[in-house]
Amino acid sequence: MGNRNLYRTNQRLHARPGLLIVLLIALSAGGAVWGQTQSAGDSLAAWGKIVTVLQHLRCLNCHQLNSPLQEDSRRMHIPHVVRGVDSRGVGPMRCGNCHNDSNNLTSRTPGAPEWSLAPVSMLWQGLSSGDLCRMLKDPARNGKRSPEALVEHMNSPLILWGWNPGPGLEPVPIPHAEFINLMNVWVAGGSACPK
């Protein structure tokens, strides 16, 4: 009986490709799917996984106060660079001088559009999971973003670099699609934060 229903569903989807597209969009959007709503508990559980990405060295290396850190060892950036007023370096030591729009595989220099340090308000090294969560959803400290806009931000080219940092660098620990789904669950459940 179950195989027959699956066969009929499969036939309907092939007969109406638009229905398949709507179904795939609904599944990838996270949040309320099939009439389910996300609870604060779901949101908090999602945050427990989200924070493993945000506290990963791919993020922390640039969420620094004055100078970025480098590589998986998190060593001091060589050459020594400092933030500057626009978070992109100073004088001849601008981020874009070495970090272009894509990874340079020859020199092993990472790159992505808009390469820079995170704004000072987004300094999160040393924050507890709860403090990082509260900072992230505070528009005064997150670039004036709503929780929904935070999800969009996690799809920006510079953020996406963390999943494709180039040879020899460890990517963030959760696949990007799963991370976005977790972000959607976190938002749909009220952006719950641990104490």
N, C-alpha and C positions, 0 to 999 in steps of 0.2 A: 504494500500500500504506500509506504514512504517513498519508494523509488518511483512509483507512478506519479505521485505529487511533484517530486523533484523534476521528473521528465516534463510534466505539463508546465511547471514554472519556467524551465529552461526554454521550452518552445515559445512561451509568451514573451520572454525576454528577447529571443532572437527575432520574433515577429515585430517587436516594438523596441528598437535600439534606444530610443529616447528614455524609456522606462529604466533600462540598464544604467544609463548615464545618471539619471536622478538617484537611483539606488546607490551607485558608487559615490556620488557627491554626499549623500546623507551619511553613508558609512565613514567617509573620510573626514567629515565635519566634526565628529565627536559630539559631545553634549547630548541632547535629547534625541535618541534614535529609537524607532519602534515604540514611541509613546513613553519611553522611560525618561525620568528626570533625574538629574544628578543631585545628590544630597551633600550636606556639609562633610559627611564622612567620606564620600567619594572624592570630594574636592581635596580634603586633607591627605587622603591616600595618594592621589595624583601628585600633590605637592611633594610628597616624600620621594618620588622618582624625579620630578622636575629639578629639585635642588641638587641632585647628583650631577646634572648637566651644568647648572649655573656655578657650582663650586668646583667644576673640573678645571684643570690647568689651562685648557684651551680658552676658557673664558677669563679665568683669574689673571693670566699673563697680561691682559690689557685692561682689566678693571683694577688698576693701580693708581696711586696718587700722583707721583711725579715722573716715573720712568717705567716703561714696560719691562717685563721679564721675557726670557727666550727659552724655547724648546721645552722638552719634557722635564729637563732638570731645573727649570725655572731660574736659570742663571741671569745675572745682570745683562742687560741688552748691550751688545757690542756692535757698532760703536755706541758710546754713551749718548743717549738722547733724553731730552726732557719734554714735558707736556707742551708748553707754550700756551698762548691765550686761546687758541682754537682747538687744543688737544691734538695737534698734528705736528708738533715739534717747533723748533726755533731756528732762525737764520738758515745756514746751509744744511742743517740737520733736520730736514722735514721728512715725515714718514713716507710720503709719496716719492721721494728720491730713490728709495730702494724697493719699497712695497708698491708694486703696480696693481693693475686690475685683476691679475691672476698669479698663481704660483709660478715662480721662475725655477724650473726643475734643474737647470744647469748650476745655478748658484745656491740652490736650496733656500731661496728667499721666499717666504710665504707672501701671498698677495690676494687682495679682494678689493672691489670698489669701496671707496670712502675709508680706507685704512686709517685708523687713529686710535688713540686711547679712548676709553669710555669716559663720558663726562664725570667730573669730580663727584657730582651728586650720586653717581652710580658706582662708587667705590664700595665693593662688598667683601673684600678679603677680610677674614676674621669675624664676620658676622655669623651669628647662630642661624640655624635654619629659619626660626621664627622671625628674627630681625631682618633677614634677607627677604623673606616673604612680605613683611610689612613695608619694607623699603620699596620693593618691586611694584607694589600696587598703590603707592603714594604718588599721585600726579606731580607733587612738588619735587620729587626726587627721581622720577622715571621718564622725564622728558614730556610731561603733561599728557601721558597716555592713559586711556581707560583700560580696564582689563582686556577688552576685545582688541584694542589697538596694540596691546602687548603681544597678542597672538600674531597679529600681522607683522609686527616688528621682528618676531622670531623667524620670519621668512625673508628678511632682507639679505642681500648678497654678502655683506660683511659677517652677519651672524651665521649664514649657511657655510661659510668657510670652515667653521669648527667641525663640520662633518666631513670635510674634504681638505685637510690641512697639508697634504702633500707627503711625499715619501719620508719615512723616518719619524713622523710625528703621530702621536696617538690621537685618533678622533674622539669626540665626546662619546660616552658609553651607551647611549640609546639612539636607535635609528631616528632620523628626523621626522618621518611620518608619525611614528609612535609618540615622539616628543610633542608634536603639534596636537595630537589627539589628547594627550595628557593635559596640555595647556587648556584645551577646550573643556575638558572635564573639570579642571580646576576652576575655570571661569564660570561654567554653568552651575556649579555647586556653591557659588558665592565667594570664590577666591579665598578659601579658608586658610588660615595660618596656624601653625603650632604655637604654643605659648612660649 
